[in-house]
Amino acid sequence: MSAIAVGIPGTASTLRRLYFVRFAFAIVWALAMFTTASTLGPLAVTLLVLYPLFDVAAAVTDARASRSTGSPALLYVNIAVSLITTVGVAIACASGIPAVLRVWGAWAVVAGLVQLIVGVTRRTMGGQWPMIISGGISVLAGVSFIVGAAAPDATLTNAAGYAIPGGIFFLISAVRLGRAAKGNRPATDRPQYVRDQDTKAAERPGVG
C-alpha cells in the first residue's frame, strides 16, 4: 500500500473538521455582512478583511494535512493570494465599494481556480465534487463582482451572498468525506483490477 493511500484517512479526517468549521464561519460571516452590505462602515471593513485572513488560516491547516497525500504547492499559492487580497481589500475600502468589489472579484476568480484544481487532484479521496463545483462557481461569481463594480448603485450584497453557497458546498464535502476519514475509500476509487476481481467473485456460483 502506498504512503499516499495510508495518509488518506488522516488527511480526510482533518479536512472534514476544517470543512465543518468553514461552513459555520461562512454562514455567520454572511449573515453579519448582510446587515451592513450597503455601506463601508467599520463593521463591513472588519468583515471584509477578516474573510481572506480566515482563508489564509484554513489554507495553512489544509496544506499541513495534505503533505502525506501530495504536494500542497497550490495551497501555498492560495495562502499568498489571500494575504495579498487582505492587504488589497484594506486599501480598497478607502476608495469605496466598487474598488472593493474589483479586488474581491479578482480573488474569487483565482481562489476558485485553485479550489477547482485541488479538488480534481484529490478525487481519489472522495467528497471532492462539491469542491470542484464550488471552485467553478467562485470563478463565475468573481467575474460578476468585477462587472457589478461598474454599476451606479454597487453594494456588497452579492459578495455577502457569495459566502453562503460556498459554505454549503463545504458542508456537503465534509459529510461525504466521512467514509474516507474512517479508512473506507469509495469503490470507484479502488484500482480497476480489484473491482474486476470483486465483480467476478460476486458472479461466481456459491459452493454447496
C-alpha positions as CSV (number, residue, x, y, z in Angstrom):
1,M,0.0,0.0,0.0
2,S,1.4,3.4,-1.0
3,A,2.2,6.1,1.5
4,I,-0.4,8.3,-0.1
5,A,-3.1,5.6,0.5
6,V,-2.0,5.3,4.1
7,G,-2.2,9.0,4.6
8,I,-5.7,9.5,3.1
9,P,-7.7,8.7,6.3
10,G,-5.7,11.2,8.4
11,T,-5.9,13.9,5.7
12,A,-9.6,13.3,5.1
13,S,-10.3,13.5,8.9
14,T,-8.6,16.8,9.2
15,L,-10.2,18.2,6.1
16,R,-13.6,17.1,7.3
17,R,-13.2,19.0,10.6
18,L,-11.9,22.0,8.7
19,Y,-14.8,22.0,6.2
20,F,-17.3,21.9,9.1
21,V,-15.6,25.0,10.6
22,R,-15.5,26.7,7.2
23,F,-19.2,26.1,6.7
24,A,-20.1,27.6,10.1
25,F,-17.8,30.6,9.6
26,A,-19.2,31.3,6.1
27,I,-22.8,31.3,7.3
28,V,-22.1,33.5,10.3
29,W,-20.0,35.9,8.2
30,A,-22.6,36.2,5.5
31,L,-25.4,36.9,8.0
32,A,-23.3,39.6,9.6
33,M,-22.3,41.1,6.3
34,F,-25.9,41.3,5.1
35,T,-26.6,43.8,7.9
36,T,-24.0,46.3,6.6
37,A,-23.7,45.5,2.9
38,S,-25.0,48.9,1.7
39,T,-22.2,50.9,3.3
40,L,-18.5,50.6,4.1
41,G,-18.7,51.2,7.8
42,P,-16.3,49.9,10.5
43,L,-18.1,46.5,10.7
44,A,-18.1,46.0,6.9
45,V,-14.4,46.8,6.7
46,T,-13.6,44.4,9.5
47,L,-15.6,41.6,8.0
48,L,-14.1,42.2,4.5
49,V,-10.6,42.0,5.9
50,L,-11.4,39.0,8.2
51,Y,-12.7,36.8,5.4
52,P,-9.5,36.4,3.4
53,L,-7.5,36.2,6.6
54,F,-9.6,33.3,7.7
55,D,-9.0,31.7,4.3
56,V,-5.2,32.0,4.9
57,A,-5.6,30.1,8.2
58,A,-7.7,27.5,6.6
59,A,-5.3,27.0,3.7
60,V,-2.4,26.7,6.2
61,T,-4.3,23.9,8.0
62,D,-5.1,22.3,4.7
63,A,-1.5,22.4,3.5
64,R,-0.2,20.8,6.7
65,A,-2.7,18.0,6.4
66,S,-2.0,17.4,2.7
67,R,1.7,16.8,2.9
68,S,1.2,13.0,3.3
69,T,-1.1,12.7,0.3
70,G,0.5,15.0,-2.3
71,S,2.2,18.3,-2.9
72,P,0.5,21.3,-1.2
73,A,2.1,23.8,-3.7
74,L,-1.3,25.1,-4.9
75,L,-2.4,25.7,-1.3
76,Y,0.7,27.8,-0.8
77,V,-0.4,29.8,-3.8
78,N,-3.8,30.2,-2.2
79,I,-2.2,31.4,1.0
80,A,-0.1,34.1,-0.9
81,V,-3.1,35.2,-2.9
82,S,-5.3,35.5,0.2
83,L,-2.7,37.5,2.1
84,I,-2.4,39.9,-0.9
85,T,-6.2,40.1,-1.0
86,T,-6.3,41.0,2.7
87,V,-4.0,44.0,2.1
88,G,-5.8,44.9,-1.2
89,V,-9.2,44.9,0.4
90,A,-8.0,47.1,3.3
91,I,-6.6,49.6,0.8
92,A,-9.7,49.4,-1.5
93,C,-12.0,50.1,1.4
94,A,-10.6,53.7,1.4
95,S,-11.7,54.1,-2.2
96,G,-15.3,52.8,-1.9
97,I,-17.4,49.7,-2.7
98,P,-16.6,49.5,-6.4
99,A,-12.9,49.2,-5.6
100,V,-13.6,46.5,-3.0
101,L,-15.7,44.5,-5.5
102,R,-12.9,44.5,-8.1
103,V,-10.4,43.2,-5.5
104,W,-13.0,40.7,-4.2
105,G,-13.8,39.6,-7.7
106,A,-10.2,39.0,-8.7
107,W,-9.7,37.0,-5.5
108,A,-12.8,34.9,-6.1
109,V,-11.6,34.0,-9.6
110,V,-8.0,33.0,-8.5
111,A,-9.2,31.2,-5.4
112,G,-11.9,29.4,-7.3
113,L,-9.4,28.1,-9.9
114,V,-7.1,26.9,-7.1
115,Q,-10.0,25.2,-5.3
116,L,-11.2,23.5,-8.5
117,I,-7.7,22.2,-9.4
118,V,-7.0,21.0,-5.9
119,G,-10.4,19.2,-5.9
120,V,-9.6,17.4,-9.1
121,T,-6.2,16.2,-7.8
122,R,-8.0,14.8,-4.7
123,R,-10.7,12.9,-6.4
124,T,-9.4,9.5,-5.1
125,M,-10.0,10.8,-1.6
126,G,-13.7,11.1,-2.2
127,G,-16.0,14.0,-1.4
128,Q,-14.4,16.4,-3.8
129,W,-17.1,17.0,-6.4
130,P,-18.7,19.7,-4.2
131,M,-15.3,21.4,-4.0
132,I,-14.8,21.2,-7.8
133,I,-18.3,22.7,-8.4
134,S,-17.8,25.4,-5.8
135,G,-14.5,26.4,-7.4
136,G,-16.2,26.8,-10.8
137,I,-19.0,28.8,-9.2
138,S,-16.4,31.0,-7.5
139,V,-14.8,31.9,-10.8
140,L,-18.1,32.9,-12.3
141,A,-19.1,34.9,-9.2
142,G,-15.7,36.7,-9.3
143,V,-16.3,37.8,-12.8
144,S,-19.8,39.0,-11.8
145,F,-18.3,41.1,-9.0
146,I,-15.9,42.8,-11.3
147,V,-18.6,43.6,-13.8
148,G,-21.0,44.7,-11.0
149,A,-18.4,47.2,-9.7
150,A,-19.3,49.4,-12.6
151,A,-23.0,49.7,-11.5
152,P,-24.0,53.1,-10.2
153,D,-25.6,51.5,-7.1
154,A,-23.0,48.9,-6.4
155,T,-23.4,47.2,-3.0
156,L,-21.7,44.4,-1.1
157,T,-24.8,42.3,-1.0
158,N,-23.7,39.9,-3.7
159,A,-20.3,39.5,-2.0
160,A,-22.1,38.6,1.2
161,G,-24.3,36.1,-0.6
162,Y,-21.3,34.5,-2.3
163,A,-20.2,33.0,1.0
164,I,-23.4,31.1,1.6
165,P,-23.3,28.5,-1.3
166,G,-19.5,28.2,-0.7
167,G,-20.3,27.3,2.9
168,I,-22.9,24.8,1.9
169,F,-20.5,23.0,-0.5
170,F,-18.0,22.8,2.3
171,L,-20.7,21.1,4.5
172,I,-21.6,18.6,1.7
173,S,-18.0,17.8,1.2
174,A,-17.4,17.3,4.9
175,V,-20.3,14.8,5.1
176,R,-19.1,12.9,2.1
177,L,-15.5,12.7,3.5
178,G,-16.8,10.6,6.4
179,R,-16.0,7.3,4.7
180,A,-12.5,8.3,3.7
181,A,-11.8,9.6,7.2
182,K,-12.7,6.1,8.5
183,G,-10.4,4.5,6.0
184,N,-13.1,3.3,3.7
185,R,-12.4,4.7,0.2
186,P,-15.3,4.8,-2.3
187,A,-15.5,1.8,-4.5
188,T,-14.9,3.9,-7.6
189,D,-11.6,5.0,-6.2
190,R,-10.2,1.4,-6.0
191,P,-7.9,0.1,-8.7
192,Q,-9.8,-1.3,-11.7
193,Y,-8.3,-4.8,-11.4
194,V,-9.5,-5.0,-7.8
195,R,-13.0,-4.0,-8.9
196,D,-12.9,-6.6,-11.7
197,Q,-11.9,-9.3,-9.2
198,D,-14.8,-8.3,-6.9
199,T,-17.2,-8.5,-9.8
200,K,-16.0,-12.0,-10.8
201,A,-16.3,-13.2,-7.2
202,A,-19.8,-11.9,-7.0
203,E,-20.8,-13.6,-10.2
204,R,-19.2,-17.0,-9.2
205,P,-21.8,-19.6,-8.1
206,G,-21.9,-20.4,-4.4
207,V,-20.4,-23.7,-3.2
208,G,-22.6,-26.4,-1.6
